[in-house]
Structure formats: structure tokens, C-alpha cells
Amino acid sequence: MTIIEANRNHLYSKVAILIVLFGLIALFTTIAIHPGGNDLRIGNNQWLMPLIMDIFLLLMAFIIAIQLFYLPIGVDILDSSGELGIKYLLQKPIYYRLSDVDFYCTTKVYTRFDQYEGIVLHLISGKRIILSDFNLQDYSPIKRCFDETQIKNNGAEKFGMIAYYSQAFKST
């Protein structure tokens, strides 16, 4: 059995950022609804600037929360039974047989500051799962397992976060 853990730096920093964002949202909401004492005014609308900040912070929190809950945070490769256990935050692991994997593609996940190597699993059911160094410590044991079990590599695939997350919402 091979256990691949989460990329702890990314996981912990996202949780910390989410906590800070919710604190700021609470602060700006309090400023917007508190009578008087609000110097963040646009014209006569003393609630408008905090409301704009709340909307912006909520959007940022939503994006980070989606990454936390829809990207795998760990993988167990069960060699004896030929299964992959995909772990998600606050969920039980989901187990897939290696025969459930139709093929995989290599990909690169681009962020604002860096790029991460990875693979996208394409399951027979049509679902896609991204496993990369962005969300895992090291995805290479999975690729090695697929090469050993002769699961087809379909080359490189361009990875798009919006397309990936939209398919995650369709399947729920």
C-alpha cells in the first residue's frame, strides 16, 4: 500500500486564508450595518464600500473553499486489491478500481506564481480527477502504478480549473 499525503503547505495556507477572509467579511459586514462610525463612504451611501468589500471577499473565499473541498488531499494505492482511494477534505475516501480508469493524461496546473506537474484521471463514468503536485506531496507513484498496470496514457491535456470544477458540480 502506498500512501500519498496532501501538499501540507497549500492545504494549511488555504485554511488560514479562509479563516482570515471570513474574519474580514464579518468586520466589513459589521461596519456596513452598524449605525454611525463608518468613514468608508461613497457619497451618502455609508454601506456601499463595505458591501463591495464583502462581495469581493466572498468571491475569494468561495474560490478557495472550492479548491479545498473538490481537490483531492490524499491518495491510497492499494496494490493488493487494485484500488485507488481518493481522499477529500471532510469526506470519506472514495475508492476506484484500477479497471474504472479509462486513461490518464499528463497536465500542468498553472497558478499565479508557479506551475505544477500532474495527471488527470479519466474514469469510464466520464468523471475526471486531477492529481498533481499542487494538491499532493508527490503524484509520481500514481503515474508509476498506471504504467505498471498498463493504463493508457493519452498524452498531454491542457488543464482548466473552471472546466474541472464545473464537472465536479454536475456530478453532485
C-alpha positions in Angstrom: 0.0 0.0 0.0 1.3 3.4 -1.0 0.0 6.5 0.8 0.3 9.9 -0.8 -0.4 12.8 1.6 -1.6 16.3 0.9 0.7 19.2 -0.1 0.5 20.5 3.5 1.9 24.0 2.6 -1.0 24.6 0.2 -3.6 22.9 2.4 -2.7 24.8 5.6 -2.3 28.1 3.9 -5.7 27.8 2.2 -7.3 27.1 5.5 -5.6 30.0 7.2 -6.5 32.4 4.3 -10.1 31.2 4.5 -10.2 32.0 8.3 -8.8 35.4 7.7 -11.2 36.1 4.8 -14.2 35.2 7.0 -12.9 37.4 9.7 -12.7 40.3 7.2 -16.1 39.6 5.9 -17.5 39.7 9.4 -15.7 43.0 10.0 -17.0 44.7 6.8 -20.5 43.4 7.4 -20.4 44.9 10.9 -19.2 48.2 9.5 -21.9 48.2 6.9 -24.8 47.6 9.3 -23.5 49.5 12.3 -25.2 52.9 12.6 -22.7 55.7 12.5 -18.9 55.3 13.0 -18.4 54.5 9.3 -15.9 56.6 7.5 -15.8 54.3 4.4 -18.4 56.3 2.4 -19.1 56.7 -1.2 -21.3 59.8 -1.4 -24.1 59.5 1.1 -24.1 55.7 0.9 -22.1 54.7 4.0 -22.9 51.0 3.5 -21.7 50.8 -0.2 -18.0 50.4 0.3 -18.2 47.7 3.0 -20.7 45.9 0.8 -18.4 46.0 -2.2 -15.5 44.7 0.0 -17.8 41.9 1.3 -18.7 40.8 -2.2 -15.0 40.7 -3.2 -14.0 38.8 -0.1 -16.9 36.3 -0.5 -15.8 35.6 -4.1 -12.2 35.0 -2.9 -13.4 32.7 -0.1 -15.7 30.8 -2.5 -12.8 30.1 -4.9 -10.5 28.9 -2.0 -13.3 26.8 -0.5 -14.0 25.1 -3.8 -10.3 24.2 -4.1 -10.3 22.8 -0.5 -13.4 20.7 -1.0 -13.1 19.5 -4.6 -9.3 18.8 -5.0 -8.1 15.5 -3.6 -5.9 15.9 -0.4 -4.5 12.3 -0.5 -4.4 9.1 -2.4 -4.0 5.5 -1.2 -2.8 3.0 -3.7 -4.0 -0.5 -2.6 -1.7 -2.8 -4.6 -3.3 -6.0 -3.3 -6.9 -5.1 -4.4 -6.0 -2.9 -7.4 -7.8 0.1 -6.0 -7.2 3.8 -5.6 -8.5 5.6 -2.5 -9.0 9.3 -3.3 -9.3 11.4 -0.1 -11.2 14.7 0.0 -11.4 17.2 2.9 -14.3 16.3 5.3 -15.3 13.3 3.3 -14.7 9.6 3.5 -12.2 8.3 0.9 -13.7 7.3 -2.4 -12.3 4.0 -3.8 -12.0 3.3 -7.5 -10.8 0.1 -9.0 -8.0 0.5 -11.5 -10.3 -1.0 -14.1 -12.6 2.1 -13.6 -9.8 4.3 -15.0 -10.3 4.6 -18.8 -7.0 6.5 -19.4 -4.9 9.3 -17.9 -3.2 12.4 -19.3 -0.3 14.4 -18.1 -1.0 18.0 -17.3 0.3 21.2 -15.8 -1.5 23.3 -13.2 -0.7 26.9 -13.5 -1.0 29.3 -10.6 -0.1 33.0 -10.4 3.4 32.2 -9.2 4.2 28.7 -10.2 3.3 25.6 -12.3 2.8 22.1 -11.0 3.1 18.8 -12.8 0.2 16.3 -12.6 -2.1 13.8 -14.2 -5.8 13.9 -14.9 -7.6 10.6 -14.5 -10.4 9.9 -16.9 -12.8 7.4 -15.4 -15.1 5.2 -17.5 -18.0 7.0 -15.9 -16.8 10.3 -17.5 -15.6 11.8 -14.3 -12.1 13.5 -14.2 -9.8 13.7 -11.2 -6.8 15.9 -11.0 -3.8 14.5 -9.1 -0.9 16.9 -9.1 1.9 18.4 -7.0 -0.4 21.4 -6.5 -2.6 19.4 -4.1 -0.5 16.3 -3.3 3.1 15.9 -2.0 4.1 13.7 -4.9 1.9 12.3 -7.6 4.6 10.2 -9.3 3.7 6.9 -7.5 0.3 7.0 -9.1 1.8 7.5 -12.6 4.2 4.6 -11.9 1.3 2.4 -10.8 -0.6 3.2 -14.0 2.4 2.5 -16.2 2.9 -0.9 -14.4 -0.8 -1.8 -14.9 -0.7 -0.6 -18.5 -3.4 2.0 -18.1 -3.3 4.1 -21.3 -1.5 7.4 -21.3 -3.3 9.8 -23.7 -0.5 12.3 -23.8 -0.8 15.9 -22.5 -4.0 17.6 -21.7 -4.5 21.3 -21.0 -6.0 21.7 -17.5 -8.6 24.3 -16.9 -9.8 25.0 -13.4 -13.2 26.3 -14.4 -14.0 23.2 -16.6 -12.8 20.9 -13.9 -14.9 22.4 -11.1 -18.0 22.7 -13.3 -17.8 18.9 -13.9 -17.5 18.4 -10.1 -20.7 20.4 -9.5 -22.6 18.5 -12.3 -21.8 15.1 -10.6 -23.1 16.1 -7.2 
